[in-house]
Amino acid sequence: MENITYPPIPPLIEEKGTFTYIKCSHTQKMLVNCWQAINLTEMWDFIKKDPGEDGFMMSCAPEIKIIYQKMQELPNSVGHSGFSASWTLRQIQCIAIHGEEEYKRIYLMNNE
């Protein structure tokens, strides 16, 4: 009988936007909800830009209203306050600019 050598099983690749490495379940839910809203509204290019002196919390940009609306419509909506929504958008902005792998690296470095 012949010995068959199989290649090693590749490591599990985490699906983008699941944030399973986030320890706080509420933070993870906020990020997943916002990531999905940005993805569904196709606002990745917009979210990379500086929101101006009003920031994300006080912005009157129509794109922000579209994103907030989608965040609320999703079945995993977490009921953001103005602060939590703007904080979450800043996190997603970091991901849009630097990529989720870099965000994950920074998160794990600061939370271990």
RAFENGI-V789807 format. One record per helix or strand of 2 or more residues. SS is the DSSP state (a for helix, b for strand). FROM is the first residue (numbers start at 1). LEN is the number of residues. If there is no record, write none. Layout:
[[SS:FROM:LEN] [SS:FROM:LEN]]
//
This chain:
[[a:25:17] [a:44:5] [a:55:4] [a:62:12] [a:82:17] [a:100:11]]
//
